[in-house]
Amino acid sequence: LTLPQFVQLMDNFVGEDISLPTVKRLTAFIKKEYKQTEEEKKKQLEKVQHMSHVAQRKQLLEALFEKWDSNACGSLDLEEVVAVLSTFKGGMGKEALMKAKEQLCSRYPQLSRVGKLSPRAFQTFLELIASNFTGNEDETIDSLVRFLTTSVEQSHTKSLQSSARRKWLQDIQQAAETSGTSMEAVYKAVIKALSQDMEAHGDNKRISAYIALLEENQLSPEQGQVLLRYVACTAEDAPYVLNQVLHRDMKGISFAAIDQGKPIYVPRVQLHGNIHFWNSDRPVEERKGSLLVLPLYDAHWRVFGILGLDTLRDQSHKSIFLIHEITFYEGVCHAFSKAYHHICMRENVLQVAVTALDWLHPRTPSIHAVTTYLVAPGKDKNYALYKVITTDNKGQKEIHSSPVVLLREENLLRDYLFKCTDSSEVTLTSVYGEHHIAVPLHDLSRQTLCIFDISIGQHKKLPPQEQKDLQKMLKMAQAACSEILQRSLEEREPTQVLEAEHGAHMRHAGILFHRFMLQELRECV
């Protein structure tokens, strides 16, 4: 138990009406009776040391990855890393290297196709290499890190450029973490990052930038099974580009970039012959410049859209994209993908919550209202709670498109919600005579992800059957959320059990809740 969890456990145990002398007697009892054997102390110490060691190694390898990824593109070329590692210890570890590479490609099947190492895959690769060497694994990893650190040199100017670019990419992720389930702040952060880099490192070229996402083509499938919908762009291009749709049978190179799974660069659009110009008002003689289209990948290296940039608004002769700019744009694609899928994950969690509340309502008439909150980082590293769903005693739900943001220092009467978040444990309280049960849904590291604030009115507790149904709902909702989070990891492809899960898209998250409910029912039978 962490300190907040222990405090919450004791708080729930003693209740609200207990006297101070009784609390003191309980404290004295625990101090006297709680004992740890030497073996238990040793095991606990070993566990703490192991966790600290794992965290330090992760931090060390992340720093090494950043040093190698000097252009902040979010991935490393596998063959480039292998070529450098083949000289480790004078080339004596080639056998261990090749065996580790084989194991890595088995664990990450997409590597043989894309040849790119994510931070997680890079860490796994080094750990596999170390495990294939004889001798102490930790010492081998330390040697590998020292070797790889000295193998890459970076000038002061390059280091400053890399540092600035990382800050802009972090702003994209921060926009995702602090904007509830809205993508608008993420789109703005992407456009801003591209503009800032162009001002600082791109000769101040005038660029147009746009993001288009793949959608199923339901209205005109004869034009292709999927289409690209332009969801964001630079402000000047909005009248011509925003919400436009590109089909496969139209002019353009975007679908070629998607099919090939790699960026396509056209240095002179006027000579290409297959470019789609959205701004039909632009005279033909001014349709000059460079065009770059980069595919957007998810964690499994599947393409889900494109990022496009062009210099048609810049009529200077130097309006071309350089290699260091293109690799940074790949980093922007990577950062956008993480941010986009973070928000998709939140939407899926909310879909689970909606489905769970629909299941719960007819079974628990004693529940007066349920308010659902998402946990998100706030200012000065303090988190905030976003009120996203309100459900009344008739089961009517209001989903807040512009969530109310709760900060701890401004909501003393709702401090029980923040205690629930701190401990990731159930919290019981009463506010103005109304009893509340705050229940967390947590992520894979047991950090609070979402909270149900359940009001049961004047009742101090729910009737036994309603309490049982509430516990069942929470168990299934947690299982569904854990599945959603697990699927976002690179190591795990979706496992679909029910027929309804195939092609269900957003509904899939809600179906997951019913899948786990059905699986438990089958086990009981």
N, C-alpha and C positions, 0 to 999 in steps of 0.2 A: 504493500500500500504506500502511495505517496502521502505527503503531509495533508494536502487538501482532501484526499480520499479518506484518510483516517479521521479527520475532523468531521467530514460529512457522515461517515458511518456512526460515529459517536452521537452526532446531532440527531440523526434519525432514530437512534436507539433510545435516547433519553426523552425525546419529544419536547413540546414547548412549555408545558406547565410544571416542569420539575423544579424543585427548590434548589438554591445554591448549596446548602449543606449536603443534599443528596448527591449533587454533582461532585463535590469534594470527596465524599465517601467512595464514589465510583472511581475517581481518579486515583485515590490511595489504594483501592483494591487492585486496579490494573497494574499499578507500579509494583505492588507486592507480588502479585500472582504471575505476571508475564515474565517468563524465563526463556532463555535461549541456550541450548547446549553448545559446546565448543564446535561440534560438527556443523550445526546450523549456522553459527557465526562464520565459520570457514567457507561454507557453501555460498552464503550471502555475499561475503567479501569477494569470492571468486567470480560470482555473477556480476557484481558491480565493476570489477576490474575488466572482465570480458566485454561488457557493454561499453566501457570507456575506450578500450582498445579498438573495438569495431568502429566507434564514432571517430576516433583519431585517424584510423586508416582511411575511412571514407573521406574525411576532410582533406587528408594528404593527397589522395588520388584525384579528388575534384580539383584541387589547386594545380596538380600536374596536368590534368586535362585542359584546364584554362590556359596554361602556359603554352601547350602545344597548339591549342585552338586560337591562334593569335588574331584571326580575323573575326572571331566570335560567331562562327557559322553554325555552332551547335553539334558538329560531328567531325570525326577524324577519318581520313582515308585509311582503310584497313591495310592495304598493301604497303603504304608509306610507313606505317607503324611496324609492320612485319619486317620491312627492309632494314630499318634501324635496329630492331631487336635481334636480327640475325647476326649482328656483330657483337652482341652482349657476351662478355667473358671470352672475347677473341673468337667468337663463332662456335664455342664448345657446347652451347645450349640449343643448337638448331633442332635436334630431335625433340626436345621438350617443347620448343616453340611450335613445330609443325603438328605435334600431337595436341597441343592446347588450341591451335587454330582449328583443327578438325573438330574438337569438342565444342568450341565456340560456335562454329557453323551449324553443328547439330542442334545446339540450344537456341540459336537465332537463325532459322532457315532463310530469312530474307537477306542475310549477309552475302550469300553467294550471288544474289541478284543486284543489290545496291552497293555493296562494298564500303558501307559507312558505319563507323562505330559511334554509338551514343555514349554519354558519360557512364551509364550503367553497364553497357556492353564492354567498354574500355576497362572498367574496374574488374569485371568478370574475367576478361582476357588475361590481365596481369595475375589475378589469383589462380587461374588455371595453369599458367606458365610456372608459377612458383610451386604449385602442387605436383608438377611433373619433374621438378628438380629433386635430387637427393639432398638431404640436409634440412635445416630449420626453415619452415615456410615463411615465417615473419622476416627472418634475416634476408631471405632471397628477395622478398617484395621490397624491402628497404634498399637493397642493392639495385633492383630494377628501377626504382624511383630515382635514385641518385644518377644512374646511368642515363635515363631518359631526360632528366632535368638538364644535365650538361650537354645533351645532344641537340638541344634547341636553344639558339641564341636569339635575342631580341634587342633591337636598338632602343634608345630612350624614346625617340619619336614614335616608333612602332608601339612601344609599351603604352604611351599616352593615348594613342589612337585606339588601341584595344580596350583600355580602361574606359574611355568615353563611350565607346560602342556598347560595352557591357552594361553601362548605366542606362542607356536608352532601351536596351532589350529588357532589363529588369523592370523598367517603367511599364512595359507591355504586360508583364506578368502581374505587377502590382495593380494595374487597371482591372485585370480579371478578378483579382482577389477582393477588391473593394467596391465592385459594382453590382453585387447581387447576382441576378441572372440576365443582366442586360449586356449586349455585345457592343453598344455604341462607344463606351469609353475605351474598349480594346481597339476598335477600328481607328479612333482618333489617335491613340498612342502609337499605332503602327505608322500612320501617315506622318505623325510628328517625328518619329525616329528616322524615317527616310528623309524627311526635309532637313532635320538637324545634321544628319551625316552628309548630305549634299552640300550644306553650307560650310561645314567644318573640313571635310575631306574630299569633296567632289567638284572643286573649282566653281562652286556656287551655280552649277547648272540648273536650269529651270526644268523640272520634271513633272510628269503626270504619273500618278500611281493609282492602282485599283485592285480590289480583291473580288474574285468571283468564286462562288461555291457550287459544287455539283449538286443537282437535284434530279429526281426521277421525272422524266418527261411524260406527264399524264395526259396533257391536252393534245399533243401532236406527236405520238410515238413514231410515226413514219419519218420524222426528221431526226430520229435517234432516240435510244432508250434513256439517255441522260442529257441534261442541258446545263449551261453555266449561267448563274444569275449573279449580276454585279451588285454586291451588297455594300460596298464602300469605295470611296475614291477621293482624290484631292478636290478641294472646294470648287475650283474653277471648272472642273470637268463634270460636276454633278448634273447640270442640266442635260448633258449628252449621254452620260454613262450610267448613272445610278439607276438601279432596278431594271436595266436592260437585260435581255436574254440572248445568249449566243447558242445556236444549234450547230450540230456537226456538219450540216449541209451548207452552212454559211462560210464566207471567207474568214481566214484567221489561222493562227498557228497554236492557239491555246490547247486544242484537243490533241495536237501532235506532241506538245510538251507533256500532256497527261499520259498519252499512250506510251511515249518513250521513257517517261519517268525521270526526265532530266531537263535542266534549263535550255531554252532555245533563245539564241541571241541573233538579232538581225541588225547589223551596223548601219545599213541604209535601207529604210523602208521603201523609198521611192523606186528601188531597183528590184524589189522582191516579187511583187505581183500577186501575193496571196495574203494581204494584210486587210483586216476589217477596220475601217475608219468610222468611229461612232459620230464624230463631229462632221456632219455633211456640209456645214457652213464654211469649213476651212477650205480655201482655194486649193486646187490641185498643185499649183506651183509651191505652196507652203507645206505640202505633205512630205516633209523631209525630216530626217532624224534617225535615232536608234530606238529599237524596241527589244525589251527583254521580258520573257515569260518564264516564271519559275513554278514548278508544281508544289503544292502544299501536301505534306505527308502527315498521317497520323502515327501513333506509336508503333504500329505494325508495318510501317512503310507502305501504306495504301494511300493513293492520291485521293483527296477530297475537294480539291479546288486549285486555284492559281493565284499568284501575285504577279501583276504586270506593271512594268515601268516603261515610259518612253520619254523622249526629249523633243517631241514635235513642237512644243511651245518655246524651245530654245533654238534659234536660227543660226547660232554660231557654228563654226566649222569644227569645234572641239567637243561637240555634244555626243561623245561616245562613252560607253561604260567600261571602266578599267577592271582588271581581274580582282583587285582588292575590294572594289565596290560590289562586284557580283557575289563574292564569297560572303560579304557582310549581308547582302540581301538574302542569301541562303539562311543566315543566322536569324534574320527577321522572320522568314518563313517558319523556322523552327520555334521561335518565341511565340509567334502568332498561333501555331498549332497547339502548343502547350496551353496557352490562354484560352483558345477556343474550346478545347476539350475539357478544360477545367470548368468552364461555364456549362458545357453540355452535361458534365457530371452532376453539377448542382441542379440543373433542370431535371435530370433523371431521379435524383434524390427527392426532389419535390413531387415528382410524379408518383414515386413510391409512397410518399406521405399522403397524397391525395387519395390514392387507392386504399391505403391502410385505414384512413379516416372514414372512407365510404363503407368499408367492411365493419368497422367498429360501431358506427352510430346506431344501427338498429338493435345492437346487442347490449348497449350500455345506456339506458334511459337516465341513470343517475348522474351522468356527466353533463354539466351545464354548457361548457364551451371548451374548445381546444384552440390554442394559438401556437402556430409553428414558426420557429425562428431558425435562420441560418447563422452560423458563426463565421465572421470574417475579420481580418486584421483591421485595426483602427489606427488612429494617430498615436505617435510616440510608442509604438509597439504594443499598445493596449488594443485588445480585440473589441469588436462591436457586434451587436446582435441585430439582424435584419428581420423585422416582422414580415413574413411572406404569405402566410395563410391564416385566416380567421374562420373558425367553424362554430356555429351556434347550436343550441339544443334541438333545433329542428333538422340539423344536418346540412343547413345551407352554408356554402363556403364562399368566402371572398378571397380571391388571389390578388395580392397587391403587386401591380406592375411597377409601382414606385414605392419600394419598401420603406417603412418607418425604421429609422436607425436608432438603436438604444445604446447609450454609453453608460458605463457603470457609475461614474460620478454624478450623472444627471438622473439616475433612476434608483434611488435608495430603497424604495418599496419593492422594487423588482430585483433586489440583490440576490434573492434565492436562485434566479436564472443564471447569474454569473457564478454562484457557488456550484451549481450543477455543471456549468461549463468547465470550471477549474478542476473539479474532481472526476468528471465524466461518470457520475453516479446519480442515482435517483435522489431528489431533494423534496422534502415535505415541508409545507409552511401554511400559515393562514394570513391573509391580508384583509383587514377590516371585517373579520369574521368569516371570510370566504376561504375554504381550504383549497390548496393547490398541490398537485403532484407534477414536478418538473422531471421529465425523463429524457436522457440524451440518446442520440444515435451517434456512434463514434466511427472514426476512420480506422485504417488497418493498424495504426500505431496507438490506438485507443485515445486519440485526441478527439474532443467533441466536435462533431460536424453539424449537428442540427438538434434542436430541442423541441419537444412537445410540452407546452404549458397547459396542463389539464385542470380545469376548475370543476370541483365537485360540490360547490355551494356550501351548505351548512353541515353536510356529512363529513365526519372525520375520516371515514374510509368507505370504499365501495362495497356493495354486497358481494359475497364470495364468488358467485358465478360471473359477475361483471368484472371483478378483479382478475379472474382466471382468463376471461376473454381479452382483457387489456394486456395481460402478460403475453398471451399468445400473439396478439397483433404486434406488439413491440419486438418479440422474438423474430417474427417473419419479416418485419420491416428492416431490422438490423441485418438479417441474413441477405436480404435483397440489396441493401446498401453495400455490404461487404463484397457481394458479387460484382456490383457495378464498379467499385473501386479496384477490385482485382483485375477486371478486364482492361482497365486503363494501363496496366503494367505491360511491359514488352514481352514478358515470359508467357503470357496467358492469352490464348485465343478464345473467343466465346464458345461456351458449351450450351447448346439449345436442347431443351428437354421436351417442351410442349410444341405442337404444330403451330400454335398461334404466335410463337416467338419468332418464326421466320419472317423476315421482311416487315416486322412490326414497327421499326424505327422508334419514334418517341413513345408509342404505347408500350413498347417492350419493357420499359422499367416497371410499369404498373403490372404487366403480366408476370414479371418476376415474383412479385409478392404472392400472387395466386399460385404460382408454380411451387414455391416453398410450402405454402399452406397445403397444397395437394400432396406433396411428397411426405409431409408429416402425417397426413391422414392415412396414406398408404402404409407407412411404417406402423401406425397404431393398429391398422387392420391386420 
